[in-house]
Structures are given as structure tokens and as C-alpha cells.
Amino acid sequence: MKLRKLVFAVFGLLLLTTSGTSFYRSRHLEEAVVLSPGVSEVKKLGDYFEGIRGTVNDCNIYIMEGEEPGGTVFVMGGTHPEEPAARLAAWILAENAVMEAGRLIVVLSSNRSASLVTRVGGAYPPDFSIPTDWGERTFRLGDRWADPLDQWPDPEVYIHYPSGQFLAFVDIRNLNRTWPGRPDGSLTERTTHAFMELIRQEKVDLFIDLHEAELQYPVISTIVAHDRGEELAAFTSMMLSDMEFNMGMEYSPPSLHGLSHREVGDHSDAVSLLFEAPEPFLDATRGKTTREQLLTGKDEFVVKAGKAGLLFEKMDENGWPVDVRVGRHTSAVLMTMETWSELNPDRPLRCRGVPRYDEIIALGLGHWLHDPSAAPPERVEIE
Amino acid sequence: MTRQSRWIVGPVALTLMLMTGVGSVQAQDADVVGETPVLLTSCGQSPGPTFVKLFLGRLEMDFELLDQATAQDLIDAQSAGNPFKSIIIVTGASLKGMGAAGVSMREELIRTEALIAEAKGQGLTIIGAHVEGMDRRAQGAAAGDNSDEQSIDAVMPFSDVMVIRQDGNEDRRFTVLSEAEGIPLILFVKNMEMGDAFGRVLKK
């Protein structure tokens, strides 16, 4: 009896040690950012709202002043870190974009706490690596929600502020359910409040929130547009569909609260858009939850779901590789800037150095991720 | 296409799209030409009417967009002495769009049926439009949801002419309907050709 207890205790300790080590490494994995020559300033979110300063969500804000005046566009990655193409597309911007006209603000870890943890009980890989021209870069996988270690406990019911709408309890840690936030709220609510302050103080004209979606979700491969962004989104959608890849458009429902495409537009002067790219990793019918599945977007079970008519996007044995998903986002951002400039010639946005869809597919997104060890230390930031 | 050429081609294409009237459109003889003013509406609350609106605006057409236009709107316009002469009903269902409008697909179908009946009664030219390709074909809110197809069934057989983005006709659904019912079919390939397509079926 004693021996059996001892064996179980040792086995439990072994599990605790190995998993604990993995969790610790995941939470403390440092991700480097080699600043683009276009980055003129790196600020912290806490510079805009004292209530977030020094917290886990006091993330970096990369600002690229244009060579000529123009509008201001804010591109947000990392709202849901388990949607890595969204973060990686923002990474490509931070490491390569040079603004010729207007100003670009980029965030890579908007819910940084959520990037430090993976889905509890989801058996997610803790990280993934992207091959580059000089080696590989490793990134945290992250989760959809902020780490319970950073924000706990969850309420029985999450009542969204200020609408009073009832939402799922766990979504009080979901950055895309807590807009526009509040200064004395939870960590995630304070984070969105800080971003709203950034948007107001920096006089952002155009806000773009990058995401990925499961193929069983009807809002996929699309732009979700606030009322004031409908014309911009419609033109961008049509141009992308004509020239690069199919891209739809959806209206932001006025009664669905807490989401960036609704609240940023309602509570600031910025036009707000949200982009969705397909990510089979998120599908409930997926097979093994592995790094390979994450990066190749291949999954035989999701293919079967497609054959059963359960998907809202095409899915075959080619999958949805991360290069395709990142390329969709960079092209969509660039096309939005071009369309914006046509519709708002007094506030142009012109950018160079950022690869489009076909370039990323041809060369791989790692081609645009630079070697931190070869860069001057003052041009390297840690996420 | 190189990055440099894309920066040239992109704005040029966008400018052409804004100007409209550029590109080739496959069509039967468009002997149905509606007059203005035009009532533009939706059956299914997809963003399609927003796409059409952009081109009608560039064509300087006299039109009004009412996402949930009713038969009463047609009656009111007639009573006011400024009746609509044509109506464009854009098909395709959007869960977000219907949610935003606070309507169900069933309500959309009831509204559309009454709208078409009134339009027929007033002698309007009815233009059925499907402009978002396969994104709005049988890809409803859940498996088995055929809201897109319901919206097409509610509008297209009663139309005087159909304007369709070609990739939405990959199963020849609209071609079959056109041949069976004798409804002229205007197909356009690229979005930037949409203005040309509507220019063929409407006169100012």
C-alpha cells in the first residue's frame, strides 16, 4: 500500500515538475523584435493610462512617423494570441514598414497576459518556430483569454461595461469583449481603456484589429466594418477579391457589445475594422493539436468537416499555411491604406517595405523576420 | 506582379472602380432597362447593397438605399408624387446583418414578397442582384442553413433582369433560371465591372 502511494506520489511530482517547467518557460519566453528603420519611437501602453503601467499588459507601442504628413492608422495584433497569423502580420509591419506618408502605430501583444499562457486543458503546444533566412524565431503560442494568474476570479456572469449586456463569464478576460473598457475595471478592461486613450490621444483615424477564425465560424475571410467604415471596407474587399484573394465584408452589429469593430468606432473618432483569416487549428473538429497543424493549417478531420458541409471556407489537403494567413493580413492592411488614401486624399497613408500576399507565399514569412543578434541592441525590443 | 507595379496597378484599378464603366460584362441582350429613381434594398441583409450603392453613386444615378424597404415605402413614394421607377434587390444572407437589423430570414422573406408584389403592381423594373459570389451561396449561419438560397428564390424568379457576379454562378444556378424563365442575365467577372453591369440595365 505504502509502495503504491509512493509510486503515485513520485509520478505526480514528475508530472508537476515537467508541466511546471513547460509553463514557466512558456511564460518567460522572450520574443525579440528587430525594429524597422521606420520605427521612430517605442512607447508603452502605460504612457497613455497610468492604471496599466507596470502590469503584465503594459505592452510595447511601435510608432512609425511618415516622411510626409497624413492620416494615422493603428494596427493591432495579439488580441487573441492563439491566432498567430494576426500577431505575425503585425510583427512583419514592426520589422519592415516604413511610412512614406501618414503614421503607423503597431501593437504585437495587445493582451500580453494571454500570450503568456495556453488553453487550460487544451494540450496546446507552448510555442512555435518560424524558419528564417538566418535560423529560426520562436514565438509564444498563447491563448484567447488573459492568464487567470493575472486576472482572477472570473464572475458568474460577465456584465459588459457600459452596455450592461450579459456575456460569457470567461470573456471578462477576452480583450475583444471588453472594449471600450473602464479605468477601474479588471486588468483586461483597463487594457482596452488604455488602448482607447491611445486612440484618442494619438488621434487615430483608422483602427485595424487582426484576427484568425475557425472554418466552422461563418465570419471568416472577411472584413467586419463599423458603420463609418463600410465604404472603406467595401472598396477594400472588392479590390482584394479582384486582385489578390477572396475577401468578404460584414457589418458590425450595433447591439453586439465589447468588440473592437463596434466599440472603437462608437467611442472614438477612429474608423474601426476587424480582419479575419482562416485558421484550422481553432476548429473543434481538428485532429492533433500540434505545432505542425498550427503552421501548415492541414488537418484531415477539418477536411472531412468540409465534405460534410460544416465549414464556411474552403478546406482541402493543402490546408491554410501560416504564410498564406499572414499574407492575407499584410495585403489587407496595405490595400486598406491604399483605399483609405483614395477616399481621404487629405490624410494619405503610404507604406513601403511590407510584403504582400504573393511575396510572402513565394519567399516565406521568415524572410521578413530579421536576426536580432545581427541588429544594433538599441534596435531590438522584447515582447 | 512586383511590389512596385502593384503600387501602381492598385490605385489605378481603384480609380477605375471609382469611375466605373470599365471592363467587360457578359450579358444577354439587356433589353430591360430600368429608369430612375431607383430603390435599392436587400433580401438577407448582406453588405451587397453597400457595394452596389458605391457604383450607383459613381454613375450619378438617382437612388435611395433602404436596407429594409417595405411595400409601404413604394406606396409612400407614389403618394408623394415621386414614385420609384426601378428597384434593385440584392440577395445573400448575413447573420451579422440580420442581427444588426433585428430581423429573421422569415421576416426578410415576408417583407420581400410584399415588396415585390407592390413593385409589380406599380410597374417598376425589378432588378435582382447577387454581387458577392459564392460567399453568399448556401453558406448560412450553420450547417443546413440555406438562407442565401432562400433569398435568391424570393427575388430572382420575379425579376425582370438579373445582375450576377460570375463566380456566384459556378453551379449555373442563375443561368438555368434565366433560360427557364426567360429572364435576361448580366454576368460580370470583376468587382470593378459592377458599375458597367448596372449601367447597362439602368438609365438616368
Interface residues (C-beta under 8 A of the other chain):
Chain A: P218 V219 S221 T222 V224 A225 E230 E231 A233 A234 F235 S237 M238 M239 S241 D242 M243 N246 G248 M249 E250 Y251 S252 P253 P254 S255 L256 A308 G309 L310 F312 M335 E338 T339 S341 E342 P355 R356 D358 E359
Chain B: M1 R3 R6 W7 V9 G10 P11 A13 L14 T15 M17 L18 Q45 P47 T50 F51 L54 S94 L95 K96 G97 G99 A100 G102 E132 G133 D135 Q139 G140 A141 A142 A143 G144 K190 N191 M192 M194
